[in-house]
Amino acid sequence: MRRSEPAARVLFVIAVAAAVLAVGCSSRPSYTVRGETSVAPEYNIRSRPQDRRQAEAALHLSRADRALATGDLDAAEAAAREALRLDAKSADALTILAFIEQGRGRPAQAGEFYRRAAEAAPGDVIVLNNYGAWLCGNGRAVEAMGYFDRVLSDERHGRHADTLANSGTCAAAAGQPDRTERDLRVALRLDPENALALSSMAEYQYRIGQFFEARAFSQRRLAAAPATAGALRLASQIEEALGDKVNADRYRQQLGTEFPGALSESAGESSQP
């Protein structure tokens, strides 16, 4: 996060990463798709206090932000709720409360705060992306695409590689293959090493049976960023589909070495990561 601002707003990416409680200078809220963690673009609270009440609300938001930076969810919640008491339509306070609920493992409560934030700030693409990400990560991908459409229509965020990677990944979950490939390819033109776009494109090509293309994207993904359990599992599945048992075993061995327990966790699964 940028700490030059008094507080921060969360921009989420698709599917929740487990137990992301600390939001410090070197770590931001992240989501995981097929084991692929993607960090959200940075964000800032943009409110400018115009009177004492707004100034007090901004102060509480700043306190909530600092509490999140230390992982103190109770203090963050208290400060965010005080900000919301002072400004009942504060999308920033609602977003912070949503993130806190998500961190506590209460997705339904988090979704309600995301929804309220989107209603409070219907023109704010960051807030819309947050709610779209929650919808997509909670089995409502088709509904989420409408929010991503609104984000992509924004001149600044619409051409951001992370935004397009979000949209393309969610489009796959929504059963929109043309949209999936289009958005992911544009994301990769903008950022050829975007880990989420590479991972999602590898999975997409694998699922439609284009195994050589899937291998190419998988190899690019593994070269672009540190391996994740999901990326290695997908790589092994692709090699199996291509009949290359040696490379499939090599990826499985790396998976078991770097992520103990990952092989046993996937033993009862289908081809899903």
N, C-alpha and C positions, 0 to 999 in steps of 0.2 A: 504494500500500500504506500501511497505517497503520504508522508507525514507533515508536509508543508501546510496541509489543511487541518482545521480543528477536529474533523471527524470524517467518517467514510461510509460509503454505501456499498452494499454487496451486489455483485453481478455474477449470477450463478451459471453453471454450464451443465445442463442435461440431467445427469444422474448422480445422486448423492454419494460422496465418498464417506466411508464410515468414520465416525468419531473425529470429525474435523472441528475441534473446539478452540484451538488457538489461532488468532488472526494477528500476526505480528508484522514487522517491517519486511521480513523475508518470506512470509507465507501469507497466502490469501485463500479465501474459501475456494474449494475445488470440488469437482464432480468426477465420477468415474464411469466410463463406458467401456465394457469388455475389459475391465481392469486397467483402463487407460485413464490416468488422471490428467485433467486439463485445467490449468489455472485461468481464472477469469481475467478479462481486461481490468485495468485499474479504474477506480471510480472516486468521486468526491461528492460530499454534501455541498449543494450549491446555494442553500438558503442564506440570505443576507438579513440579519436581524434589523427590523425597522422600528421596533418598539421594545419596551421592557419585557413583555411576555415572550416575544420571539427571541429576544436575547437570552432569556432564562431557558427556553426550550433548546436553543443551540448549545448552551452550556451543558445541559444534561445529555444531549446527543454526543458531545465531545467526551463526556465522562463514560458514556456507554461504549464508545469506540475504544477508549483506553482500557476499559475493563475487558473487552473482547481480546485486546492485544495480549492480555495476561491469562486468558482462559477463564476469567472469573464471570461465569454466566449469571450468577445471582446478582452481582453488582451491576452487570450490564443490563439485566432485565429491569432492575429497580430504576436505573437512570433513564432507560428508554420509555418505561411506562410514565415516568414523571414528565418527560418531553411530550408524550402523547396526551397527557392530561392538559398540558398547556396549549397544545395544538392538535386537536382531534383528527386532523387530516394530514398529519405529517407522514408522508410516504417513507421518509428516512427512518423514523421511529418504528413504523410498522415493519419495515424490511429488517431492521435489527432484531425485532422480536421474532420475526419469522426464522431468521438464522439461528437464534437461540433455541427455538423449539425444534428445529432440525437437528441441532447439535445434541439435544437431549433425546433424540430418537422418537420424536412425536410428529411425524410427517403431516397428519391430518390438521393438527393445530397450526403447523407452519404454513400449510396451504391456505388456511383461512386468512392469515396475516398477509401472505403474498397477494391474495385476491383483493383484500381491502386496500393494499398499497396501490394495486393497479387501478382500482376504482378512484382512489384519491388523486392519482397522477396519470390520467389516461393518455397524456401526450409525452410521457417520459419513457424513452426507449429502454433505459436501464431497468426501470421498474417492470416494464412489459416483458423484457427478456427474463427477468427473475421468475415471473409467474409462468411464462411459457416453459422455462426449464423445469419448474416444479411439476407442471402438468405432464410434461414428457417423461419425467422420471417417476411418475406415479400412474402410469398406464393410460394416460389421456393424450396420446401423441397427436391424434387428429385435431383435437381442440387446441393443442399447443401451437400448431402450425399457423393459426390465425394471428397469434401474438408475434411469432417470428416474422410473418409477413409485414407487420407494422414496424418491427425493428429494422428490417431490411430496407424499408422505404425511406428510412432516415439517411440523409446524405453522408453523415459522418460515420455512423455505425454500420450502415448497409454495405460498405465496402471493406469491412474489417474481416480479416481471415478467421478470427475466432468466432465471430458472429455467423459467418457462412458455414464454418465447421459445425457449430451448434445446430443450425438449420438443417444441414445435410444429414447429420446423424439422427436427428429427430424424424426427418422425412422417411428414413429407412424404417423406423419403428412404426410410422404411420402408414406404411405400405405404399409409398410414393417413390418408386424407383427412378423415374425421370428427374424428379426434384433432388433426390439423393445424389445422383451422379453429377448433376449440374452444379449444385452448391458446393459439393466437395471438390470438384475440379477447379472451380473458381477460387476457392479457399487456398488450394495448393498452388495456383498461379500467383496468388498474392504472397504466400508464405510456403515455399516448397518443403520446409521442414516442420510444418505444423503437425505435431504428434497426434492430435485428435483426428484431424482430417485424414492422415495417412492410415491410422488404425481403422477408422470407419470405412475408408475406401477398400482396404485389404479385406475387411469382413464382408463388405458388399459384393466384391468380386468373387470371393469364396462362395458366398451363398447363391450366386447366380451361375456357379459352375465355371467361371473363368479363372482357373487355378494358376495359370502362368502369370496372368495380370495380378492376381492376389499375391503371389509370391513376390513380385517386384515391389508392390506397395508395402508388403510386410518387411522386406529387407530394408527398404528406405526408412520405415518406421524404426526399426531396431538400430539403424545407423544414426538416426536423428536425435534420439533421446535415450536415457537409461531404460533398460528392459523392465517391463512389468509382467506380472503373472499372466495377465490377459494377452499381452502381445506375444509372449512365448508360447502360450497354449494355442493361440491361433496359428502361429508359425508351424507348430508341429502338426496341426490338423491339415494345413495346406500341403505340407510335404507328404503326409499320408495320402491325401487325395491325388497327388502326383506320382505316387508309387515309390517315393524316395524314403525307404525305411531308415537309411543311415542318418540322413538329416533330421528326420522326424524324431529318432531316438536321441540325437544330439540336443535338439531343443527341449525334449522332455527331461533329459539329464540336467540341463541348465536350469530348467524350471524347478526341479526337485532340489537342486543345490542352492539356488538363490532365494527360493520361496518354499521352505520346508512345509509340508502339509498340503501344498497346492495340488499335487497329483491325486492324493487321496480325496481331497474335496471335490475334484472333478470326476472321480471314478463313477459316481452314480448319475452323472449328467448325460444328456444327449450331446449333440454337436454344439450346444450353447456354451459360451465361455464360462 
